[in-house]
Amino acid sequence: MQWESRATVKVTCHDRVFEIAVRGEVDYEENDLLQAAWAEADDSGRPVTVVDLSRVTFADSGLLNALLDAWRRHRATGRELILLGPFHSTVERLFSLTGTKEHFTITDSRARAMRAGDT
């Protein structure tokens, strides 16, 4: 049996920002896609990673754990992690139920997120 991913993860390197755009339904089956993106972000050494979650329609604890791990790694190396919304109601609910939203820098403005690397 072959599984078809319900999510896509696209990475883009900008001058000082590493961007990870996540789309679709994200659960444990997409863990490999996310881990590859995090590894690329870490290897790039860029001071800012922007994670675009604006087109994620479902997320479970796997995505939340990946985000928290990335947040810890970024803090430990003096880099900034920014989440880009607005968030779908299911993603918003995940942050609300777990009380983790305050750990992250969040913006609904892509332009603002991308300028974070200019400071």
N, CA, C and O atoms as CSV, one atom per row, in Angstrom:
chain,resi,resn,atom,element,x,y,z
A,1,MET,N,N,0.840,-1.173,0.000
A,1,MET,CA,C,0.000,0.000,0.000
A,1,MET,C,C,0.892,1.246,0.000
A,1,MET,O,O,1.864,1.317,0.752
A,2,GLN,N,N,0.568,2.202,-0.825
A,2,GLN,CA,C,1.333,3.438,-0.912
A,2,GLN,C,C,0.518,4.572,-0.317
A,2,GLN,O,O,-0.667,4.726,-0.614
A,3,TRP,N,N,1.168,5.367,0.529
A,3,TRP,CA,C,0.506,6.507,1.159
A,3,TRP,C,C,0.774,7.757,0.347
A,3,TRP,O,O,1.896,7.993,-0.099
A,4,GLU,N,N,-0.238,8.535,0.163
A,4,GLU,CA,C,-0.092,9.809,-0.528
A,4,GLU,C,C,-0.120,10.925,0.497
A,4,GLU,O,O,-1.030,10.997,1.323
A,5,SER,N,N,0.862,11.782,0.443
A,5,SER,CA,C,0.940,12.880,1.403
A,5,SER,C,C,-0.187,13.869,1.157
A,5,SER,O,O,-0.529,14.193,0.020
A,6,ARG,N,N,-0.745,14.333,2.256
A,6,ARG,CA,C,-1.810,15.331,2.176
A,6,ARG,C,C,-1.270,16.727,2.421
A,6,ARG,O,O,-2.027,17.690,2.545
A,7,ALA,N,N,0.051,16.823,2.489
A,7,ALA,CA,C,0.682,18.115,2.751
A,7,ALA,C,C,1.886,18.282,1.839
A,7,ALA,O,O,2.449,17.313,1.330
A,8,THR,N,N,2.262,19.533,1.648
A,8,THR,CA,C,3.493,19.844,0.932
A,8,THR,C,C,4.321,20.774,1.802
A,8,THR,O,O,3.795,21.573,2.576
A,9,VAL,N,N,5.618,20.648,1.652
A,9,VAL,CA,C,6.551,21.511,2.352
A,9,VAL,C,C,7.529,22.027,1.303
A,9,VAL,O,O,8.200,21.250,0.623
A,10,LYS,N,N,7.597,23.338,1.185
A,10,LYS,CA,C,8.492,23.971,0.216
A,10,LYS,C,C,9.455,24.879,0.971
A,10,LYS,O,O,9.046,25.645,1.844
A,11,VAL,N,N,10.731,24.787,0.629
A,11,VAL,CA,C,11.718,25.655,1.267
A,11,VAL,C,C,12.293,26.620,0.242
A,11,VAL,O,O,12.490,26.273,-0.923
A,12,THR,N,N,12.560,27.844,0.701
A,12,THR,CA,C,13.138,28.884,-0.138
A,12,THR,C,C,14.184,29.636,0.667
A,12,THR,O,O,13.923,30.067,1.790
A,13,CYS,N,N,15.355,29.789,0.095
A,13,CYS,CA,C,16.422,30.549,0.749
A,13,CYS,C,C,16.411,31.974,0.222
A,13,CYS,O,O,16.505,32.205,-0.983
A,14,HIS,N,N,16.296,32.912,1.125
A,14,HIS,CA,C,16.417,34.326,0.809
A,14,HIS,C,C,17.750,34.796,1.379
A,14,HIS,O,O,18.480,34.001,1.971
A,15,ASP,N,N,18.074,36.054,1.212
A,15,ASP,CA,C,19.361,36.563,1.663
A,15,ASP,C,C,19.634,36.224,3.118
A,15,ASP,O,O,20.645,35.590,3.422
A,16,ARG,N,N,18.752,36.635,4.025
A,16,ARG,CA,C,18.963,36.395,5.459
A,16,ARG,C,C,17.844,35.584,6.096
A,16,ARG,O,O,17.839,35.369,7.308
A,17,VAL,N,N,16.899,35.136,5.281
A,17,VAL,CA,C,15.737,34.411,5.793
A,17,VAL,C,C,15.622,33.064,5.092
A,17,VAL,O,O,15.744,32.968,3.870
A,18,PHE,N,N,15.388,32.036,5.882
A,18,PHE,CA,C,15.063,30.716,5.349
A,18,PHE,C,C,13.563,30.541,5.523
A,18,PHE,O,O,13.052,30.625,6.639
A,19,GLU,N,N,12.860,30.300,4.431
A,19,GLU,CA,C,11.396,30.211,4.470
A,19,GLU,C,C,10.940,28.771,4.257
A,19,GLU,O,O,11.382,28.089,3.332
A,20,ILE,N,N,10.045,28.330,5.135
A,20,ILE,CA,C,9.420,27.017,5.017
A,20,ILE,C,C,7.922,27.247,4.851
A,20,ILE,O,O,7.263,27.757,5.757
A,21,ALA,N,N,7.393,26.873,3.701
A,21,ALA,CA,C,5.954,27.033,3.439
A,21,ALA,C,C,5.297,25.656,3.539
A,21,ALA,O,O,5.643,24.733,2.802
A,22,VAL,N,N,4.352,25.537,4.456
A,22,VAL,CA,C,3.665,24.271,4.693
A,22,VAL,C,C,2.223,24.426,4.230
A,22,VAL,O,O,1.572,25.427,4.526
A,23,ARG,N,N,1.730,23.431,3.503
A,23,ARG,CA,C,0.363,23.487,2.956
A,23,ARG,C,C,-0.359,22.182,3.239
A,23,ARG,O,O,0.257,21.117,3.270
A,24,GLY,N,N,-1.666,22.265,3.446
A,24,GLY,CA,C,-2.500,21.066,3.545
A,24,GLY,C,C,-2.674,20.550,4.952
A,24,GLY,O,O,-2.619,21.304,5.923
A,25,GLU,N,N,-2.887,19.241,5.045
A,25,GLU,CA,C,-3.136,18.566,6.310
A,25,GLU,C,C,-1.829,17.959,6.807
A,25,GLU,O,O,-1.225,17.129,6.129
A,26,VAL,N,N,-1.396,18.379,7.994
A,26,VAL,CA,C,-0.111,17.948,8.526
A,26,VAL,C,C,-0.344,17.070,9.754
A,26,VAL,O,O,-0.893,17.510,10.764
A,27,ASP,N,N,0.091,15.813,9.634
A,27,ASP,CA,C,0.050,14.908,10.782
A,27,ASP,C,C,1.333,14.082,10.797
A,27,ASP,O,O,2.296,14.421,10.109
A,28,TYR,N,N,1.352,13.013,11.568
A,28,TYR,CA,C,2.573,12.229,11.748
A,28,TYR,C,C,3.149,11.710,10.436
A,28,TYR,O,O,4.357,11.489,10.349
A,29,GLU,N,N,2.333,11.511,9.426
A,29,GLU,CA,C,2.813,10.980,8.150
A,29,GLU,C,C,3.737,11.976,7.431
A,29,GLU,O,O,4.538,11.568,6.590
A,30,GLU,N,N,3.637,13.254,7.744
A,30,GLU,CA,C,4.470,14.267,7.108
A,30,GLU,C,C,5.726,14.585,7.917
A,30,GLU,O,O,6.441,15.533,7.590
A,31,ASN,N,N,6.002,13.826,8.947
A,31,ASN,CA,C,7.143,14.093,9.809
A,31,ASN,C,C,8.453,14.145,9.029
A,31,ASN,O,O,9.291,15.006,9.298
A,32,ASP,N,N,8.645,13.240,8.067
A,32,ASP,CA,C,9.885,13.229,7.272
A,32,ASP,C,C,10.050,14.514,6.470
A,32,ASP,O,O,11.155,15.048,6.368
A,33,LEU,N,N,8.953,15.013,5.899
A,33,LEU,CA,C,9.011,16.265,5.137
A,33,LEU,C,C,9.440,17.421,6.039
A,33,LEU,O,O,10.276,18.240,5.657
A,34,LEU,N,N,8.865,17.480,7.226
A,34,LEU,CA,C,9.193,18.554,8.159
A,34,LEU,C,C,10.630,18.434,8.659
A,34,LEU,O,O,11.336,19.438,8.748
A,35,GLN,N,N,11.068,17.231,8.981
A,35,GLN,CA,C,12.427,17.049,9.486
A,35,GLN,C,C,13.455,17.461,8.437
A,35,GLN,O,O,14.481,18.050,8.776
A,36,ALA,N,N,13.194,17.161,7.180
A,36,ALA,CA,C,14.108,17.568,6.104
A,36,ALA,C,C,14.162,19.094,5.998
A,36,ALA,O,O,15.234,19.667,5.802
A,37,ALA,N,N,13.018,19.741,6.127
A,37,ALA,CA,C,12.980,21.213,6.061
A,37,ALA,C,C,13.730,21.823,7.240
A,37,ALA,O,O,14.482,22.781,7.062
A,38,TRP,N,N,13.534,21.278,8.449
A,38,TRP,CA,C,14.241,21.802,9.627
A,38,TRP,C,C,15.746,21.625,9.465
A,38,TRP,O,O,16.517,22.517,9.818
A,39,ALA,N,N,16.167,20.486,8.936
A,39,ALA,CA,C,17.601,20.243,8.743
A,39,ALA,C,C,18.188,21.257,7.770
A,39,ALA,O,O,19.280,21.778,7.993
A,40,GLU,N,N,17.462,21.533,6.693
A,40,GLU,CA,C,17.929,22.540,5.727
A,40,GLU,C,C,18.015,23.920,6.373
A,40,GLU,O,O,18.975,24.656,6.146
A,41,ALA,N,N,17.012,24.269,7.176
A,41,ALA,CA,C,17.024,25.569,7.857
A,41,ALA,C,C,18.224,25.672,8.785
A,41,ALA,O,O,18.909,26.695,8.806
A,42,ASP,N,N,18.479,24.626,9.548
A,42,ASP,CA,C,19.620,24.635,10.468
A,42,ASP,C,C,20.937,24.724,9.697
A,42,ASP,O,O,21.831,25.480,10.076
A,43,ASP,N,N,21.054,23.958,8.622
A,43,ASP,CA,C,22.286,23.949,7.829
A,43,ASP,C,C,22.536,25.272,7.120
A,43,ASP,O,O,23.684,25.636,6.865
A,44,SER,N,N,21.466,25.993,6.800
A,44,SER,CA,C,21.619,27.245,6.053
A,44,SER,C,C,22.311,28.314,6.891
A,44,SER,O,O,22.996,29.184,6.355
A,45,GLY,N,N,22.131,28.244,8.199
A,45,GLY,CA,C,22.749,29.227,9.088
A,45,GLY,C,C,22.156,30.620,8.988
A,45,GLY,O,O,22.711,31.565,9.549
A,46,ARG,N,N,21.046,30.765,8.290
A,46,ARG,CA,C,20.424,32.087,8.195
A,46,ARG,C,C,19.866,32.493,9.554
A,46,ARG,O,O,19.392,31.646,10.311
A,47,PRO,N,N,19.920,33.785,9.865
A,47,PRO,CA,C,19.522,34.233,11.208
A,47,PRO,C,C,18.028,34.139,11.493
A,47,PRO,O,O,17.618,34.181,12.653
A,48,VAL,N,N,17.209,34.011,10.450
A,48,VAL,CA,C,15.757,33.967,10.635
A,48,VAL,C,C,15.172,32.818,9.821
A,48,VAL,O,O,15.538,32.603,8.665
A,49,THR,N,N,14.260,32.089,10.449
A,49,THR,CA,C,13.464,31.093,9.740
A,49,THR,C,C,12.013,31.516,9.841
A,49,THR,O,O,11.499,31.722,10.940
A,50,VAL,N,N,11.350,31.648,8.703
A,50,VAL,CA,C,9.926,31.969,8.645
A,50,VAL,C,C,9.194,30.699,8.235
A,50,VAL,O,O,9.503,30.092,7.210
A,51,VAL,N,N,8.220,30.310,9.048
A,51,VAL,CA,C,7.408,29.132,8.745
A,51,VAL,C,C,6.005,29.604,8.406
A,51,VAL,O,O,5.262,30.057,9.276
A,52,ASP,N,N,5.651,29.494,7.133
A,52,ASP,CA,C,4.342,29.930,6.652
A,52,ASP,C,C,3.335,28.808,6.892
A,52,ASP,O,O,3.374,27.772,6.229
A,53,LEU,N,N,2.438,29.028,7.844
A,53,LEU,CA,C,1.388,28.059,8.173
A,53,LEU,C,C,0.016,28.525,7.701
A,53,LEU,O,O,-1.000,27.938,8.072
A,54,SER,N,N,-0.018,29.565,6.894
A,54,SER,CA,C,-1.297,30.172,6.508
A,54,SER,C,C,-2.178,29.257,5.667
A,54,SER,O,O,-3.385,29.479,5.569
A,55,ARG,N,N,-1.588,28.229,5.058
A,55,ARG,CA,C,-2.385,27.316,4.228
A,55,ARG,C,C,-2.432,25.901,4.797
A,55,ARG,O,O,-2.720,24.941,4.082
A,56,VAL,N,N,-2.148,25.785,6.075
A,56,VAL,CA,C,-2.298,24.498,6.764
A,56,VAL,C,C,-3.756,24.396,7.215
A,56,VAL,O,O,-4.256,25.256,7.939
A,57,THR,N,N,-4.424,23.333,6.775
A,57,THR,CA,C,-5.842,23.170,7.092
A,57,THR,C,C,-6.086,22.226,8.265
A,57,THR,O,O,-7.182,22.195,8.825
A,58,PHE,N,N,-5.068,21.461,8.633
A,58,PHE,CA,C,-5.146,20.581,9.795
A,58,PHE,C,C,-3.736,20.355,10.309
A,58,PHE,O,O,-2.796,20.204,9.529
A,59,ALA,N,N,-3.596,20.334,11.627
A,59,ALA,CA,C,-2.296,20.042,12.235
A,59,ALA,C,C,-2.533,19.301,13.537
A,59,ALA,O,O,-3.489,19.577,14.262
A,60,ASP,N,N,-1.644,18.350,13.824
A,60,ASP,CA,C,-1.748,17.640,15.090
A,60,ASP,C,C,-0.498,17.889,15.927
A,60,ASP,O,O,0.305,18.768,15.611
A,61,SER,N,N,-0.341,17.124,16.979
A,61,SER,CA,C,0.774,17.327,17.894
A,61,SER,C,C,2.129,17.114,17.223
A,61,SER,O,O,3.137,17.629,17.708
A,62,GLY,N,N,2.177,16.379,16.136
A,62,GLY,CA,C,3.441,16.191,15.416
A,62,GLY,C,C,3.992,17.510,14.902
A,62,GLY,O,O,5.186,17.783,15.033
A,63,LEU,N,N,3.126,18.329,14.317
A,63,LEU,CA,C,3.575,19.643,13.853
A,63,LEU,C,C,3.938,20.522,15.035
A,63,LEU,O,O,4.952,21.219,15.001
A,64,LEU,N,N,3.134,20.497,16.064
A,64,LEU,CA,C,3.427,21.313,17.240
A,64,LEU,C,C,4.777,20.926,17.852
A,64,LEU,O,O,5.568,21.800,18.205
A,65,ASN,N,N,5.041,19.634,17.978
A,65,ASN,CA,C,6.328,19.194,18.513
A,65,ASN,C,C,7.486,19.628,17.623
A,65,ASN,O,O,8.535,20.037,18.121
A,66,ALA,N,N,7.301,19.541,16.309
A,66,ALA,CA,C,8.348,19.979,15.380
A,66,ALA,C,C,8.606,21.476,15.531
A,66,ALA,O,O,9.756,21.912,15.506
A,67,LEU,N,N,7.546,22.261,15.687
A,67,LEU,CA,C,7.705,23.705,15.864
A,67,LEU,C,C,8.405,24.031,17.184
A,67,LEU,O,O,9.272,24.904,17.229
A,68,LEU,N,N,8.034,23.335,18.249
A,68,LEU,CA,C,8.670,23.578,19.543
A,68,LEU,C,C,10.148,23.172,19.522
A,68,LEU,O,O,10.989,23.858,20.104
A,69,ASP,N,N,10.462,22.066,18.857
A,69,ASP,CA,C,11.869,21.659,18.719
A,69,ASP,C,C,12.659,22.700,17.937
A,69,ASP,O,O,13.778,23.053,18.308
A,70,ALA,N,N,12.067,23.186,16.852
A,70,ALA,CA,C,12.740,24.216,16.050
A,70,ALA,C,C,12.914,25.490,16.867
A,70,ALA,O,O,13.961,26.132,16.783
A,71,TRP,N,N,11.918,25.866,17.650
A,71,TRP,CA,C,11.996,27.057,18.504
A,71,TRP,C,C,13.164,26.923,19.484
A,71,TRP,O,O,13.928,27.869,19.680
A,72,ARG,N,N,13.297,25.747,20.097
A,72,ARG,CA,C,14.406,25.519,21.044
A,72,ARG,C,C,15.761,25.616,20.344
A,72,ARG,O,O,16.684,26.242,20.865
A,73,ARG,N,N,15.883,25.002,19.174
A,73,ARG,CA,C,17.152,25.049,18.433
A,73,ARG,C,C,17.487,26.477,18.012
A,73,ARG,O,O,18.642,26.894,18.090
A,74,HIS,N,N,16.495,27.215,17.573
A,74,HIS,CA,C,16.739,28.599,17.167
A,74,HIS,C,C,17.194,29.444,18.354
A,74,HIS,O,O,18.142,30.220,18.240
A,75,ARG,N,N,16.528,29.293,19.476
A,75,ARG,CA,C,16.939,30.045,20.671
A,75,ARG,C,C,18.359,29.693,21.079
A,75,ARG,O,O,19.142,30.574,21.432
A,76,ALA,N,N,18.692,28.422,21.033
A,76,ALA,CA,C,20.018,27.964,21.467
A,76,ALA,C,C,21.137,28.502,20.578
A,76,ALA,O,O,22.275,28.646,21.026
A,77,THR,N,N,20.814,28.796,19.325
A,77,THR,CA,C,21.838,29.277,18.392
A,77,THR,C,C,21.691,30.764,18.074
A,77,THR,O,O,22.379,31.279,17.193
A,78,GLY,N,N,20.793,31.463,18.790
A,78,GLY,CA,C,20.635,32.903,18.597
A,78,GLY,C,C,19.934,33.288,17.315
A,78,GLY,O,O,20.085,34.409,16.830
A,79,ARG,N,N,19.171,32.367,16.765
A,79,ARG,CA,C,18.411,32.669,15.542
A,79,ARG,C,C,16.953,32.914,15.904
A,79,ARG,O,O,16.504,32.560,16.994
A,80,GLU,N,N,16.225,33.520,14.984
A,80,GLU,CA,C,14.823,33.859,15.212
A,80,GLU,C,C,13.918,32.947,14.391
A,80,GLU,O,O,14.195,32.666,13.225
A,81,LEU,N,N,12.834,32.488,15.012
A,81,LEU,CA,C,11.817,31.679,14.343
A,81,LEU,C,C,10.519,32.472,14.346
A,81,LEU,O,O,10.049,32.902,15.399
A,82,ILE,N,N,9.941,32.665,13.159
A,82,ILE,CA,C,8.705,33.431,13.017
A,82,ILE,C,C,7.669,32.554,12.329
A,82,ILE,O,O,7.947,31.941,11.298
A,83,LEU,N,N,6.472,32.501,12.908
A,83,LEU,CA,C,5.361,31.782,12.285
A,83,LEU,C,C,4.490,32.780,11.544
A,83,LEU,O,O,4.143,33.837,12.071
A,84,LEU,N,N,4.144,32.430,10.318
A,84,LEU,CA,C,3.342,33.306,9.465
A,84,LEU,C,C,1.933,32.752,9.332
A,84,LEU,O,O,1.742,31.599,8.947
A,85,GLY,N,N,0.961,33.575,9.651
A,85,GLY,CA,C,-0.451,33.224,9.530
A,85,GLY,C,C,-1.095,34.085,8.470
A,85,GLY,O,O,-0.401,34.593,7.588
A,86,PRO,N,N,-2.388,34.264,8.528
A,86,PRO,CA,C,-3.284,33.857,9.599
A,86,PRO,C,C,-3.485,32.337,9.606
A,86,PRO,O,O,-3.318,31.668,8.586
A,87,PHE,N,N,-3.847,31.812,10.781
A,87,PHE,CA,C,-3.988,30.386,10.955
A,87,PHE,C,C,-5.419,29.933,10.729
A,87,PHE,O,O,-6.373,30.632,11.071
A,88,HIS,N,N,-5.550,28.751,10.148
A,88,HIS,CA,C,-6.844,28.074,10.037
A,88,HIS,C,C,-7.340,27.806,11.460
A,88,HIS,O,O,-6.532,27.687,12.382
A,89,SER,N,N,-8.628,27.713,11.645
A,89,SER,CA,C,-9.194,27.526,12.991
A,89,SER,C,C,-8.652,26.275,13.685
A,89,SER,O,O,-8.504,26.279,14.907
A,90,THR,N,N,-8.351,25.209,12.945
A,90,THR,CA,C,-7.829,24.000,13.590
A,90,THR,C,C,-6.405,24.212,14.108
A,90,THR,O,O,-6.031,23.657,15.141
A,91,VAL,N,N,-5.625,25.000,13.403
A,91,VAL,CA,C,-4.264,25.310,13.855
A,91,VAL,C,C,-4.332,26.247,15.056
A,91,VAL,O,O,-3.609,26.067,16.036
A,92,GLU,N,N,-5.187,27.223,14.975
A,92,GLU,CA,C,-5.387,28.151,16.097
A,92,GLU,C,C,-5.820,27.386,17.348
A,92,GLU,O,O,-5.339,27.664,18.447
A,93,ARG,N,N,-6.714,26.437,17.182
A,93,ARG,CA,C,-7.196,25.633,18.302
A,93,ARG,C,C,-6.069,24.787,18.905
A,93,ARG,O,O,-6.010,24.629,20.125
A,94,LEU,N,N,-5.185,24.250,18.082
A,94,LEU,CA,C,-4.044,23.473,18.568
A,94,LEU,C,C,-3.170,24.325,19.487
A,94,LEU,O,O,-2.777,23.879,20.565
A,95,PHE,N,N,-2.870,25.545,19.060
A,95,PHE,CA,C,-2.078,26.451,19.901
A,95,PHE,C,C,-2.836,26.815,21.184
A,95,PHE,O,O,-2.245,26.855,22.263
A,96,SER,N,N,-4.128,27.076,21.069
A,96,SER,CA,C,-4.925,27.479,22.230
A,96,SER,C,C,-5.040,26.365,23.261
A,96,SER,O,O,-4.853,26.600,24.455
A,97,LEU,N,N,-5.347,25.157,22.808
A,97,LEU,CA,C,-5.525,24.036,23.730
A,97,LEU,C,C,-4.238,23.660,24.453
A,97,LEU,O,O,-4.274,23.190,25.590
A,98,THR,N,N,-3.108,23.866,23.798
A,98,THR,CA,C,-1.831,23.472,24.390
A,98,THR,C,C,-1.135,24.621,25.118
A,98,THR,O,O,-0.140,24.404,25.809
A,99,GLY,N,N,-1.652,25.841,24.969
A,99,GLY,CA,C,-1.047,26.990,25.635
A,99,GLY,C,C,0.363,27.295,25.152
A,99,GLY,O,O,1.185,27.799,25.917
A,100,THR,N,N,0.646,26.998,23.902
A,100,THR,CA,C,2.008,27.178,23.380
A,100,THR,C,C,2.185,28.401,22.486
A,100,THR,O,O,3.308,28.719,22.094
A,101,LYS,N,N,1.126,29.069,22.168
A,101,LYS,CA,C,1.200,30.182,21.222
A,101,LYS,C,C,2.171,31.266,21.683
A,101,LYS,O,O,2.854,31.872,20.858
A,102,GLU,N,N,2.241,31.518,22.993
A,102,GLU,CA,C,3.094,32.597,23.501
A,102,GLU,C,C,4.588,32.306,23.332
A,102,GLU,O,O,5.407,33.210,23.497
A,103,HIS,N,N,4.952,31.085,23.012
A,103,HIS,CA,C,6.368,30.763,22.786
A,103,HIS,C,C,6.881,31.331,21.462
A,103,HIS,O,O,8.085,31.515,21.289
A,104,PHE,N,N,5.984,31.604,20.547
A,104,PHE,CA,C,6.368,31.940,19.181
A,104,PHE,C,C,6.182,33.408,18.852
A,104,PHE,O,O,5.323,34.089,19.412
A,105,THR,N,N,7.009,33.881,17.928
A,105,THR,CA,C,6.789,35.174,17.294
A,105,THR,C,C,5.874,34.896,16.112
A,105,THR,O,O,6.195,34.079,15.249
A,106,ILE,N,N,4.737,35.574,16.074
A,106,ILE,CA,C,3.718,35.300,15.060
A,106,ILE,C,C,3.342,36.601,14.376
A,106,ILE,O,O,3.209,37.642,15.020
A,107,THR,N,N,3.173,36.529,13.064
A,107,THR,CA,C,2.705,37.677,12.292
A,107,THR,C,C,1.796,37.190,11.174
A,107,THR,O,O,1.915,36.055,10.711
A,108,ASP,N,N,0.899,38.050,10.751
A,108,ASP,CA,C,0.057,37.771,9.591
A,108,ASP,C,C,0.585,38.496,8.350
A,108,ASP,O,O,-0.030,38.433,7.285
A,109,SER,N,N,1.708,39.174,8.486
A,109,SER,CA,C,2.273,39.949,7.384
A,109,SER,C,C,3.542,39.283,6.862
A,109,SER,O,O,4.564,39.239,7.548
A,110,ARG,N,N,3.460,38.772,5.652
A,110,ARG,CA,C,4.642,38.144,5.037
A,110,ARG,C,C,5.756,39.163,4.880
A,110,ARG,O,O,6.921,38.849,5.124
A,111,ALA,N,N,5.418,40.366,4.481
A,111,ALA,CA,C,6.437,41.415,4.307
A,111,ALA,C,C,7.172,41.684,5.616
A,111,ALA,O,O,8.397,41.807,5.627
A,112,ARG,N,N,6.438,41.777,6.708
A,112,ARG,CA,C,7.052,42.013,8.017
A,112,ARG,C,C,7.955,40.846,8.409
A,112,ARG,O,O,9.054,41.047,8.927
A,113,ALA,N,N,7.486,39.633,8.161
A,113,ALA,CA,C,8.287,38.442,8.499
A,113,ALA,C,C,9.590,38.435,7.704
A,113,ALA,O,O,10.649,38.125,8.250
A,114,MET,N,N,9.520,38.770,6.438
A,114,MET,CA,C,10.701,38.732,5.585
A,114,MET,C,C,11.679,39.859,5.936
A,114,MET,O,O,12.885,39.714,5.739
A,115,ARG,N,N,11.174,40.961,6.445
A,115,ARG,CA,C,12.051,42.075,6.856
A,115,ARG,C,C,12.778,41.772,8.150
A,115,ARG,O,O,13.755,42.450,8.469
A,116,ALA,N,N,12.340,40.784,8.902
A,116,ALA,CA,C,12.975,40.457,10.187
A,116,ALA,C,C,14.457,40.145,9.999
A,116,ALA,O,O,15.250,40.375,10.912
A,117,GLY,N,N,14.833,39.642,8.873
A,117,GLY,CA,C,16.228,39.342,8.613
A,117,GLY,C,C,17.069,40.558,8.322
A,117,GLY,O,O,18.294,40.457,8.260
A,118,ASP,N,N,16.442,41.715,8.143
A,118,ASP,CA,C,17.168,42.934,7.803
A,118,ASP,C,C,17.699,43.676,9.028
A,118,ASP,O,O,18.491,44.609,8.892
A,119,THR,N,N,17.272,43.271,10.216
A,119,THR,CA,C,17.679,43.994,11.419
A,119,THR,C,C,18.982,43.499,11.966
A,119,THR,O,O,19.459,44.009,12.980
